[in-house]
Amino acid sequence: MSVTRLKPALLPIAIIIVLEIAARASHMRSDALAPPGAVAAALIESALDGSLFIATRDTLASAFAGLALGGAIGLALGIVLGTVSWLDRCLEVTIESLRPIPSVALLPIALIALGFGYRMEIAIVAFGCVWPPLILARAAVRSVEPRLIEVARVLRLSPAARITKIVLPAALPRIFVAFRLSAGIALIVAVTVEITANPLGIGAAIMTAQQALRPDLMLAMLVWVGIIGYLLNTALVIAQQRLFGRAALVEVNP
């Protein structure tokens, strides 16, 4: 591995070393904090007994299901609104009124309607994941080169063929960026819902560790969420660059 690739990791490593030295020098005892070494040991312990992977499975199942549902709805609405301008104007107030509502604010309604469990969590995650695909897909469709639309009209393509053969290929890089944003939102919302109300997944494990006065395990779960988010984003970035080449780089680094 080259030195250039190691540079981003130098600061986190330095912070961990400083925190470990400070914790051991002060003989820190706290119900809220733990030395990095103890956090790492708790993470390994939970991995060995299987609880880490069970919690991860539950969280990712809800996050990915909500991402798929919300992303599909947002993508479909974004394409329709970007194509049909009068419908976009009619729904503008509705969309801009719903979009700022925090997903977690829907918990009371979702609990009454769906109860505890996967369905409630998936529904709330889906609500949070609708908006990035909707907004970016709508903007991407509107920014499609007008000459391409003219070509579609000359060829007398049907509306469905125009979308699948002209609009979607041209807008796909931005749409993929929207799904990258939604993937991060899905993980955040899923863990938040589990901490707040749903006795499943990593969020519930964090709350259980907190109630058991296990700051090492609580922080280990938080670190694990960060690791999952980093790995997920890295995988999506690699997929985006391989699928779209230079176009992907333009979208990632505008």
C-alpha positions in Angstrom: 0.0 0.0 0.0 1.4 3.4 -1.0 2.1 6.2 1.4 -0.5 8.4 -0.3 -3.2 5.9 0.5 -2.1 5.7 4.1 -2.3 9.5 4.7 -6.0 9.6 5.4 -5.6 7.0 8.1 -2.8 8.8 9.9 -4.9 11.3 11.8 -7.4 8.7 13.2 -4.5 6.5 14.2 -2.8 9.4 16.0 -6.0 10.4 17.8 -6.5 6.8 19.0 -3.0 6.5 20.3 -3.3 9.8 22.2 -6.6 8.8 23.7 -5.2 5.4 24.8 -2.2 7.0 26.4 -4.3 9.6 28.1 -6.8 7.1 29.4 -4.1 4.8 30.8 -2.2 7.7 32.4 -5.3 9.0 34.2 -6.6 5.5 35.1 -9.9 6.7 33.6 -13.1 5.1 35.1 -16.3 6.4 33.5 -19.8 5.2 32.8 -19.8 7.0 29.5 -16.2 6.7 28.1 -13.7 3.9 27.7 -10.1 3.6 26.4 -9.7 2.7 22.7 -8.1 -0.6 23.8 -11.1 -1.6 25.8 -13.4 -0.6 22.9 -11.5 -2.8 20.5 -11.6 -5.7 23.0 -15.4 -5.3 23.4 -15.8 -5.2 19.6 -13.8 -8.4 19.2 -15.7 -10.0 22.1 -19.1 -9.2 20.5 -17.8 -10.6 17.2 -16.7 -13.8 18.7 -20.0 -14.5 20.5 -22.0 -13.7 17.3 -24.1 -10.8 18.8 -22.3 -8.2 16.6 -23.2 -10.0 13.4 -26.8 -10.7 14.4 -27.3 -7.0 15.2 -25.6 -6.1 12.0 -27.9 -8.4 10.0 -31.0 -6.9 11.5 -29.9 -3.3 10.9 -28.7 -3.9 7.3 -31.9 -5.9 6.5 -34.0 -2.9 7.4 -31.7 -0.4 5.9 -31.4 -2.1 2.6 -35.1 -2.9 2.3 -36.0 0.7 3.1 -33.3 1.9 0.7 -34.7 -0.2 -2.1 -38.3 0.8 -1.5 -37.7 4.5 -0.9 -35.1 4.7 -3.7 -37.5 3.1 -6.2 -40.3 5.4 -5.3 -38.1 8.5 -5.3 -36.5 7.5 -8.7 -39.9 6.9 -10.3 -41.3 10.2 -9.0 -38.1 12.1 -10.0 -38.3 10.9 -13.6 -42.0 11.6 -13.9 -41.7 15.1 -12.4 -38.6 15.9 -14.5 -40.5 14.9 -17.6 -43.9 16.3 -16.9 -43.4 19.9 -15.9 -47.1 20.7 -15.1 -47.2 17.9 -12.6 -44.0 19.1 -11.1 -45.5 22.5 -10.5 -48.7 21.0 -9.0 -46.7 18.9 -6.5 -44.0 21.4 -5.7 -45.6 22.7 -2.5 -46.5 19.2 -1.3 -42.9 17.8 -1.8 -41.2 20.8 -0.3 -43.5 20.6 2.7 -42.9 16.9 3.3 -39.2 16.8 2.6 -38.0 18.7 5.7 -39.9 16.4 8.1 -37.4 14.3 10.0 -37.9 10.6 9.5 -37.8 9.9 13.2 -40.7 12.3 13.7 -42.9 9.7 12.0 -42.2 7.1 14.8 -45.5 7.7 16.8 -47.6 7.2 13.6 -45.5 4.3 12.4 -45.8 2.5 15.8 -49.5 2.9 15.9 -50.0 1.7 12.3 -47.3 -1.0 12.1 -46.1 -1.8 15.6 -42.6 -2.8 16.5 -40.5 -4.8 14.1 -39.0 -4.7 10.6 -42.1 -3.2 8.9 -42.1 -0.1 11.0 -38.3 0.4 10.6 -38.4 -0.2 6.9 -41.2 2.3 6.4 -39.4 5.0 8.2 -36.1 4.3 6.4 -38.0 4.4 3.1 -39.4 7.8 3.9 -35.9 9.2 4.5 -34.5 7.6 1.3 -37.2 8.9 -1.0 -35.9 12.5 -1.3 -32.3 12.3 -2.7 -33.3 10.1 -5.7 -36.4 12.3 -6.2 -34.5 15.6 -6.2 -31.4 14.5 -8.1 -33.4 12.4 -10.7 -35.7 15.3 -11.4 -32.7 17.7 -11.8 -30.9 15.1 -14.0 -33.8 14.5 -16.3 -34.3 18.3 -16.7 -30.6 18.7 -17.6 -30.6 16.1 -20.4 -29.3 17.6 -23.6 -32.3 19.0 -25.5 -30.9 17.7 -28.8 -31.3 14.1 -27.5 -34.9 14.8 -26.8 -35.3 16.1 -30.3 -33.7 13.0 -31.7 -36.2 10.9 -29.7 -39.1 12.9 -31.2 -37.8 12.6 -34.7 -37.5 8.8 -34.2 -41.0 8.8 -32.9 -40.1 7.0 -29.7 -42.8 6.3 -27.2 -42.6 8.1 -23.8 -41.5 4.8 -22.2 -38.8 4.2 -24.9 -37.7 7.8 -24.6 -37.1 7.5 -20.9 -35.4 4.1 -21.1 -33.2 4.8 -24.1 -32.5 8.5 -23.9 -33.2 10.0 -20.4 -32.0 7.3 -18.1 -28.6 6.6 -19.7 -27.9 10.4 -19.7 -29.0 10.9 -16.1 -27.6 7.7 -14.6 -24.4 9.1 -13.1 -26.4 11.6 -11.0 -29.0 9.0 -10.1 -26.2 6.8 -8.8 -24.9 9.7 -6.6 -28.5 10.0 -5.2 -28.4 6.3 -4.2 -25.1 6.8 -2.5 -26.6 9.6 -0.4 -29.6 7.5 0.3 -27.5 4.6 1.4 -25.9 6.7 4.2 -29.3 8.1 5.2 -30.7 4.5 5.4 -28.0 3.4 7.8 -28.4 6.5 10.0 -32.2 6.3 10.1 -32.2 2.6 10.8 -29.8 2.9 13.8 -31.7 5.9 15.1 -35.0 4.1 15.0 -33.5 1.2 16.8 -32.1 3.4 19.5 -35.4 5.3 19.9 -38.0 2.6 19.7 -37.3 -0.7 17.8 -35.7 -3.5 19.9 -33.6 -4.8 17.0 -30.2 -4.3 15.5 -27.2 -2.3 16.3 -29.2 0.6 17.8 -30.8 -1.7 20.3 -27.4 -3.2 21.1 -26.1 0.3 21.8 -29.0 1.0 24.2 -28.6 -2.4 25.9 -24.9 -1.7 26.5 -25.7 1.7 27.9 -28.2 0.3 30.3 -25.7 -2.3 31.4 -23.1 0.4 32.1 -20.8 -1.0 29.4 -19.3 2.1 27.8 -16.7 0.0 26.0 -19.4 -2.1 24.3 -21.5 0.9 23.6 -18.6 2.7 21.9 -17.6 -0.4 20.1 -21.1 -0.6 18.5 -20.8 3.1 17.5 -17.4 2.4 15.9 -18.8 -0.5 14.1 -21.6 1.7 12.6 -18.8 4.0 11.3 -16.9 1.0 9.8 -20.0 -0.2 8.0 -20.8 3.2 6.6 -17.2 3.6 5.4 -17.2 0.2 3.7 -20.6 0.8 2.1 -19.6 4.1 0.7 -16.2 2.8 -0.5 -18.0 -0.1 -2.3 -20.5 2.3 -4.0 -17.7 4.7 -5.0 -15.8 1.9 -6.7 -18.9 0.6 -8.4 -19.7 4.1 -9.6 -16.3 4.7 -11.0 -16.3 1.3 -12.8 -19.7 1.8 -14.2 -19.4 5.5 -15.4 -15.6 6.2 -15.6 -14.8 9.9 -15.9 -18.5 10.8 -15.7 -18.5 9.3 -12.2 -15.5 11.4 -11.1 -17.3 14.6 -12.3 -20.4 13.7 -10.3 -18.4 12.8 -7.2 -16.1 15.8 -7.3 -18.2 18.6 -8.9 
